[in-house]
């Protein structure tokens, strides 16, 4: 895979990971959405007023566009495993931005994912 193709795909993965973090940040404002809770509709509507929700949705939309550009350049069987890099990005940013501390088991699992992504991208 050429570096330019990898860069485009990586931008798509990064945007997707940032969208996940934005969604989590939005739900931190409104609180959990629990189906058995009678306030779930109220919280859902409140969620629509949280700016980070809209930033996250924009990041998702942009990630789809960027991903399409990447898919037009490389086989899907080579591109799709790169989405797993989102785990690496997400755990690091969630730790840094949201204070979510990863445990050893998660870190080991993500290390295995990274090895797999490297193997696939070199094929």
Secondary structure, 3 states (H helix, E strand, C coil): CCHHHHHHHHHHHHHHHHHHHHHHHHHHHHCCCCCCCCCHHHHHHHHCCCHHHHHHHHHHHHHHHHHHHHHCCCCHHHHHHHHHHHHHHHHHHHHHHHCCCCCHHHHHHHHHHHHHHHHHHCC
